[in-house]
Amino acid sequence: MDRVEVLPQLHMFRFPIGQAYLWRDGADLTLIDAGDVHAAAAVEDGIRGLGADPAGIRRIVLTHGHPDHYGAAQELADRYGAEILAHRLDAPVVRGEERMPDPDLHDWERPLYAHALTVPEAPPTRVDRELEDGDELPFGGGARVVHSPGHTPGSIGVHLPRHDVLFTGDTVAGVDRVMPGVFNTDHAQVRASFRRLAALRPVVACFGHGDPLTTDAASVLRAAAR
């Protein structure tokens, strides 16, 4: 796993597939996504490498219900008493009660999707709080949930207005160039969600896949949205 500083209080943990983000409010820690089912030990090592204690994990916010994003959430939450949060529409998938709708694949996505199917399945994972658009979360000076469907029905962004930071989940990807993420369930919805996230004009944008934008993210997102 690679550990990348985005801001002094924000680090990215990059796994072989996907990534998670750690936000620090002093000793209180928030994870945005948790990696796949094998990622818990790497997350713990990454936190300790920053001189912090994994016991400070207070919450794990899931941007959507794909196993490369929530696979390690249950293990970490059980170990440290953290709360797991996900949007109401993806929560049944995370819990193992429903199946995620199949993506509407473009032809060029099909070989990539075949590779993505090698991501290990995640066990049914509890969701302690179901989120809605506009909910405020108690970290980062007041984080806002931005429902951004299209990648999955319950995909969310997480916006920290006081810090001008936006976590996009897989609605936006930053691999090679900034673009809508792949393997979307509804292309029209994901384009609308992309535009909604871009309109928040963040300085820093953190994607589910790809390197974060740490300067002038607003201009890059607006140009990509157009």
C-alpha positions as CSV (number, residue, x, y, z in Angstrom):
1,M,0.0,0.0,0.0
2,D,1.2,3.5,-0.8
3,R,0.5,6.4,1.7
4,V,0.2,9.8,0.1
5,E,-0.2,13.1,1.9
6,V,-2.9,15.2,0.3
7,L,-3.0,17.8,3.1
8,P,-1.4,17.8,6.5
9,Q,-4.7,16.4,7.9
10,L,-5.6,14.3,4.9
11,H,-3.9,11.2,3.5
12,M,-4.7,8.7,0.7
13,F,-4.1,5.0,1.2
14,R,-3.6,3.5,-2.3
15,F,-4.2,-0.3,-2.7
16,P,-3.7,-2.5,-5.8
17,I,-7.3,-1.6,-6.8
18,G,-8.8,1.5,-5.4
19,Q,-8.0,3.7,-2.4
20,A,-9.3,5.1,0.9
21,Y,-8.8,8.4,2.5
22,L,-8.0,9.3,6.2
23,W,-9.1,12.6,7.6
24,R,-7.7,13.6,11.0
25,D,-9.3,16.0,13.5
26,G,-6.6,15.6,16.1
27,A,-6.9,12.1,17.5
28,D,-10.4,11.6,15.9
29,L,-10.1,9.8,12.6
30,T,-12.5,9.4,9.7
31,L,-12.1,7.0,6.9
32,I,-13.6,7.7,3.5
33,D,-14.0,4.2,2.1
34,A,-12.0,1.3,3.5
35,G,-10.5,-0.7,0.6
36,D,-11.2,-4.3,-0.2
37,V,-11.6,-7.2,2.2
38,H,-7.8,-7.7,2.6
39,A,-7.0,-4.0,3.3
40,A,-7.6,-3.7,7.1
41,A,-4.0,-4.4,8.1
42,A,-2.6,-2.0,5.6
43,V,-5.0,0.7,6.8
44,E,-3.9,0.1,10.4
45,D,-0.2,0.3,9.4
46,G,-0.8,3.4,7.4
47,I,-2.4,5.1,10.4
48,R,0.3,4.1,12.7
49,G,2.9,5.3,10.2
50,L,1.4,8.8,10.6
51,G,2.0,8.6,14.4
52,A,-1.8,8.1,15.0
53,D,-3.7,5.3,16.7
54,P,-6.2,3.2,14.7
55,A,-8.3,3.2,17.9
56,G,-9.2,6.8,17.0
57,I,-11.3,5.7,14.0
58,R,-14.7,7.1,14.8
59,R,-16.5,6.5,11.5
60,I,-16.1,4.9,8.1
61,V,-18.1,6.8,5.3
62,L,-18.7,4.6,2.3
63,T,-19.1,6.5,-1.0
64,H,-20.9,3.5,-2.5
65,G,-21.6,-0.2,-2.3
66,H,-18.8,-1.8,-4.3
67,P,-16.5,-4.3,-2.5
68,D,-13.3,-2.5,-3.3
69,H,-14.6,0.4,-1.2
70,Y,-16.3,-1.3,1.7
71,G,-14.6,-4.7,2.0
72,A,-12.5,-3.9,5.1
73,A,-15.1,-1.7,6.8
74,Q,-16.6,-4.4,9.0
75,E,-13.3,-5.6,10.3
76,L,-12.0,-2.2,11.1
77,A,-15.3,-1.0,12.7
78,D,-15.6,-4.1,14.8
79,R,-12.0,-3.8,16.0
80,Y,-12.3,-0.1,17.0
81,G,-15.9,0.6,17.6
82,A,-16.3,2.8,14.5
83,E,-19.7,3.7,12.9
84,I,-20.3,2.7,9.3
85,L,-22.2,5.1,7.1
86,A,-23.7,4.7,3.6
87,H,-26.4,6.1,1.6
88,R,-29.9,4.6,2.1
89,L,-30.0,3.3,-1.5
90,D,-26.7,1.4,-1.3
91,A,-27.0,0.3,2.3
92,P,-29.0,-2.9,1.5
93,V,-26.3,-4.0,-1.0
94,V,-23.6,-3.4,1.6
95,R,-25.5,-5.5,4.1
96,G,-25.9,-8.3,1.6
97,E,-29.7,-8.0,1.4
98,E,-29.8,-6.9,-2.2
99,R,-27.7,-7.2,-5.3
100,M,-26.2,-4.2,-7.0
101,P,-27.7,-3.4,-10.4
102,D,-25.5,-4.4,-13.3
103,P,-23.6,-1.6,-14.9
104,D,-24.6,-0.4,-18.4
105,L,-21.2,-1.0,-20.0
106,H,-19.8,0.7,-23.1
107,D,-18.0,-1.7,-25.4
108,W,-14.6,-0.3,-24.4
109,E,-15.4,-0.9,-20.7
110,R,-16.0,-4.7,-21.1
111,P,-12.3,-5.8,-20.9
112,L,-11.8,-3.5,-17.9
113,Y,-14.9,-4.9,-16.2
114,A,-13.7,-8.5,-16.7
115,H,-10.5,-7.5,-14.7
116,A,-12.6,-5.7,-12.1
117,L,-14.5,-8.9,-11.4
118,T,-11.3,-10.2,-9.8
119,V,-11.8,-7.9,-6.8
120,P,-12.6,-10.2,-3.9
121,E,-16.2,-10.2,-2.7
122,A,-16.9,-8.5,0.6
123,P,-18.9,-10.1,3.4
124,P,-22.2,-8.6,4.4
125,T,-21.3,-5.5,6.3
126,R,-23.4,-3.6,8.8
127,V,-24.5,0.0,8.1
128,D,-25.0,1.9,11.3
129,R,-26.4,5.1,9.7
130,E,-28.2,5.5,6.4
131,L,-27.4,8.8,4.8
132,E,-29.5,11.2,2.7
133,D,-28.5,14.1,0.5
134,G,-27.6,17.1,2.6
135,D,-26.8,15.3,5.9
136,E,-24.1,16.8,7.9
137,L,-21.4,14.6,9.4
138,P,-19.3,15.6,12.5
139,F,-15.8,15.8,11.0
140,G,-13.8,18.3,9.0
141,G,-15.7,21.2,10.4
142,G,-19.0,19.9,9.1
143,A,-18.9,17.5,6.2
144,R,-21.9,17.4,3.8
145,V,-23.3,14.4,2.0
146,V,-24.0,15.0,-1.7
147,H,-26.1,12.3,-3.3
148,S,-24.5,11.7,-6.7
149,P,-26.2,8.7,-8.3
150,G,-25.3,7.1,-11.6
151,H,-22.3,5.0,-10.7
152,T,-24.5,3.2,-8.3
153,P,-28.0,4.3,-7.1
154,G,-26.6,5.4,-3.7
155,S,-23.3,6.9,-4.6
156,I,-22.4,10.0,-2.6
157,G,-19.8,12.7,-2.6
158,V,-18.6,14.1,0.7
159,H,-17.9,17.9,0.8
160,L,-15.9,19.7,3.4
161,P,-16.8,23.3,2.7
162,R,-14.6,24.8,5.4
163,H,-11.6,23.1,3.8
164,D,-12.7,23.2,0.2
165,V,-12.2,19.5,-0.1
166,L,-14.4,17.1,-2.0
167,F,-14.4,13.3,-2.0
168,T,-16.1,12.2,-5.2
169,G,-16.2,8.4,-4.9
170,D,-16.3,6.7,-8.3
171,T,-18.6,9.3,-9.8
172,V,-15.4,11.1,-11.0
173,A,-12.2,9.3,-11.8
174,G,-8.7,10.8,-12.0
175,V,-6.8,8.1,-13.9
176,D,-4.9,9.7,-16.8
177,R,-7.5,12.4,-17.0
178,V,-10.5,13.7,-15.1
179,M,-13.6,12.0,-16.4
180,P,-16.8,10.2,-15.1
181,G,-15.9,6.9,-13.5
182,V,-16.5,3.6,-15.3
183,F,-19.0,0.8,-14.8
184,N,-21.9,3.1,-14.2
185,T,-25.5,1.9,-13.8
186,D,-27.0,5.1,-15.4
187,H,-25.0,7.3,-17.7
188,A,-27.4,10.2,-17.7
189,Q,-27.5,10.3,-13.9
190,V,-23.7,10.1,-13.6
191,R,-23.3,13.0,-16.0
192,A,-25.7,15.1,-14.0
193,S,-24.0,14.1,-10.7
194,F,-20.6,15.0,-12.2
195,R,-21.9,18.5,-13.0
196,R,-23.4,18.8,-9.5
197,L,-20.1,17.9,-7.9
198,A,-18.1,20.2,-10.1
199,A,-20.4,23.1,-9.2
200,L,-19.2,22.8,-5.6
201,R,-15.9,24.4,-6.8
202,P,-13.5,22.5,-4.5
203,V,-9.8,23.4,-4.2
204,V,-9.0,19.8,-3.6
205,A,-10.8,16.8,-5.2
206,C,-10.2,13.2,-4.0
207,F,-11.3,10.4,-6.4
208,G,-12.1,6.8,-5.8
209,H,-9.5,5.9,-8.4
210,G,-6.6,8.1,-9.5
211,D,-4.5,10.8,-7.9
212,P,-6.2,13.7,-6.1
213,L,-6.2,17.2,-7.5
214,T,-4.7,19.5,-5.0
215,T,-4.6,22.8,-6.8
216,D,-7.4,24.5,-8.8
217,A,-9.6,21.4,-8.8
218,A,-12.6,23.6,-9.5
219,S,-11.4,24.6,-13.0
220,V,-10.4,21.1,-13.9
221,L,-13.7,19.7,-12.8
222,R,-15.7,22.4,-14.6
223,A,-13.8,21.8,-17.8
224,A,-14.3,18.1,-17.6
225,A,-18.0,18.5,-16.9
226,R,-18.4,20.6,-20.0
